[in-house]
Amino acid sequence: MFDLEMTEDQKLIHETVTSFAAAEIRPLSRDCDESGEIPAGLAGKGFDLGLIHSAIPEEQGGFGEQRSAITGAIVAEALGWGDLSIAMHLLAPRLVVYPLLDAGTPEQRTTLLPAFASGYLAATAAVVEPRFDFDTTRFATTAAAKDGGFVLNGAKCFVPLAQEAETILVLAQLGDERAGFLVPRGAAGVTIGEREKNMGIKALATYEVGLENVVVPATARVGDDAAVERLLNHSRIALGALALGMGRAAYEYARDYAKERKAFGVAIAQKQAIAFILAEMAIETDAARLLLWEAAWMLDQGKDATRECVLAKRYASNACLKITDNAVQVLGGHGYVRDHPVELWLRNARGFTSFEGMAIV
């Protein structure tokens, strides 16, 4: 059975990342949402926390620390509490680094990882497809073996940082199995569309990516079907934890507001209807965390956890939407205006039903 108590190292990591989120991320959240931009210097500060290179082996310039999905969930929750767009931006390079650590060849790791250990380097993964029947168990984007390499065709959307990323990890269907392929942004046949105009995550630059007869060498392949499933499961934990962090932020904000806001001479938190809403928000937050930690623990143990990861991500996503909507309700008319962050969180929360493969632990 998994342990619900953080280790001493996890407590230190949680404290460090939470302090960073409170001091560096939350104060910028509204301005970044309004401007649609994230300050360049913030990525460097996030890099200094070890968010990317801590798991890179020492011989490739990293710290060589052992990865843990539970620790990753703790970090993602803290960053999501700060701001979802900024959190996804800071974590984006992991979308290439972690698959390389899990399934890359020695040559791929030796060639690519040192650059990620020396500073923040934009990279991304292309997973979601602009189709109503998009299914992670069988991608519409295809890879076909040809002349000792592969030819990729298809379309992707919700690809973070595609315009600035030097490397895009494309997940595609290779016959009856799935695989990842490292595609240079400037490769012939790769088209990066205009920046997507999303309801939420407005500070995170996401794009549609087109692939038309894109030729990559055999050495560009990363992993097999099992490796893709592992990537997706670790992504589900990351996205669920980000949703949890944002949901917790909305709950805490609504709770504190309700304690201060007076109606008929008493704090509205003392009104039964409001108190029940806040209690439900707290329950959903803790329930989502338990599901995520159990699924993450199973991943750390090397167990088959696809079912648990899917359920945990789904529950956390739904809980986040419910919590952020309730936060708007608790604030009443104030919840609908931009003077308070709850409307921003509600807009962001709506996207989790569509997000896949946009973060990883």
Secondary structure, 3 states (H helix, E strand, C coil): CCCCCCCHHHHHHHHHHHHHHHHHHHHHHHHHHHHCCCCHHHHHHHHHCCCCHHHCCHHHCCCCCCCCHHHHHHHHHHHHHHCHHHHHHHHCCHHHHHHHHHHCCHHHHHHHHHHHHCCCCCCEEECCCCCCCCCCCCCCCEEEEECCEEEEEEEEEEEECCCCCCEEEEEEEECCEEEEEEEECCCCCEEEEEECCCCCCCCCCEEEEEEEEEEEEHHHEECCHHHHHHHHHHHHHHHHHHHHHHHHHHHHHHHHHHHHCEECCEEHHHCHHHHHHHHHHHHHHHHHHHHHHHHHHHHHCCCCCHHHHHHHHHHHHHHHHHHHHHHHHHHHHHHHCCCCCHHHHHHHHHHHHCCCCCCCC
